[in-house]
């Protein structure tokens, strides 16, 4: 169970703790003190999920139909596409998930307890109900405890409550698992362990929330279902038409299957996956770890961000920024906990600041210490800030000999020490000033500090009275001489104000949800530009109980909700989602886990956050910087635009690929079929795929975060008009023109059956026109509003490379005889090449005319918010 120390229980200890045998019995009965671990998903099941979502199932059916139709090459090609895509997506998400799983690290390795009257260390997992745990500064609490004794004990509960100021529990108060002791010492009895702790309850709330489907998943599902319905419908129509034309049922069925499979965009799935993966890599380069690929696009759809305050908007570093003394005020400047800084004050005031700081340090145990080349906090952050103030002011910082310490009491709201011939008292101004002889002089300064949202501490001193020191500190804490007031601030992170401004320009609403005091939260929110003059500030207890009322109250920009509980954040996320918002919830504490899971996208802090938060999140900020969220939102919007780009590209090419079948059908078979099923497969998976992938990698531009996010579908009227009214018909006309030119030049006339050689040459011209039309279409799809001349060749080098490869593939498909024989075409004639090459300027001309006509319609058209 542990190693016995020679130190025995002091006379002041309330109990000798459990016996070793009793502890062993309870451990056997109740089990180890461990949080219930969420069973990780089976790798096989995760891979199976990637292979069996709706679009993958549609492609499997297409592969099966291709095999039935006697096209094994097509069946194998489709199956390979599905498997490669599934493996790639699985590997990306599995790696990110493993990087974020470490929930058990919240509990320490060992705990100090009293057993059999001896102080011993035991593994934290061996703690049982009834154990007497000894707490000291720096200890992480291993179970839910009930305090028995406490001496100047301060506990950081921010990971559970969001409150940045350490709590000062009294004997009888609870101390919860997952918190840690920042000051003092105490003894406490375990009253709940393992699954019975508050930490386990919150973790259970997190795991109990199923992740909602991402907006991208919903949108793609709609697109895929429409495509599937169209493909099946067109295939069925062609089957009926073939029967009417006298085609044998077996041949008609195989032809219909070929048409159906040809209409399925086999390249769409890998294009989406690779586009998201590339965006995820870009985010990782900017310190944002994506745990789910679909989260990339969800960020771009965000309409409401609920952010924590401490450590997210602020540095989580308490700093003294202003001092008032009877001799005059002073301002303090410095960075973090580094002792180098500046104290601006007049000569007498500077002397008074040094006197105040030295007295405050004598009344504190928190210190700034140098560790790994930097200065960090050890102990209460406010006391650490006083130590840093003393060093910056040049005051004495040698730890004095304390003759008597009267710890901070939450009822008195102050503490005192007896050092040498003086009594030093520090605490809340309203608890210290009334006990000072000159306290009224500080009222104006106190009002000013409070109005600025600063935390204020009063420091006073009096001579040590003769004789024995009293047990009641109130007998000493009177007739004090006020040394001054210190104003503290947890400074905002650099770049937060600019990031919030970019969110506003992007049409994203922001709310602060924090466990901190409302005045402090409101002051920080105003300083970073988040809370406007008419902004809403309220506490968790003031939130309406009904979801409708709650959503209506918070559905505005510039909201601060303080003193929130974990359940409050969860209700807020659900209420805002119910009102149609795409909610991004940031957080770093255990208390944030349920809300992170319930939001459309949960964003956890990677550096200061807990593992519970990181486990629940979709995105982890590796630098804990709010500005990184904005960078991620920008990338998310760019990804949304890229998905629209290659959807436009895919659908336009599908129009050109379907047109030969429509012309053949409308002509009742008297006009030859320009493109066969295998040729369309070569277009979809061969020449079509790389440009689509390159469009999926189009970088963001300065207009990406301009205007409200798109909340509609990926495919809307604007896209459909462009596809079916401009680009698609233009490309289709050129394809059919190239085919017809070769046929007519070869002597074909309406209703005749062309020779095999002439049909193959004409089909090759149609194939070349389709590829070159794709090439022109790829550059046109870089923007929905700007003509191609506005985009430099170097803006997306991947697209240039993809087009060059597309041209090489075109040459191979036409000139390499085995491939050409398989596809059923030959290299076109000179006339066929002339028409096919004309596809490039014709498509660009049609696209430019369309964009200029749209621009002339003026403000009635939707702005090009993402630079498409």
Beta strands, then each sheet from edge to edge (+ up, - down):
strand 1: 3-8
strand 2: 110-115
strand 3: 118-123
strand 4: 132-136
strand 5: 144-156
strand 6: 174-175
strand 7: 180-192
strand 8: 288-290
strand 9: 304-307
strand 10: 314-325
strand 11: 328-334
strand 12: 341-344
strand 13: 367-371
strand 14: 374-378
strand 15: 402-409
strand 16: 414-419
strand 17: 422-427
strand 18: 455-463
strand 19: 481-492
strand 20: 509-513
strand 21: 536-539
strand 22: 559-562
strand 23: 583-587
strand 24: 601-605
strand 25: 619-621
sheet 1: 1+ 3- 2+ 4- 7+ 5- 6+
sheet 2: 8+ 25- 24- 23- 9- 20- 22- 21-
sheet 3: 12+ 11- 10+ 19- 18+ 17- 16+ 15-
sheet 4: 13+ 14-
end
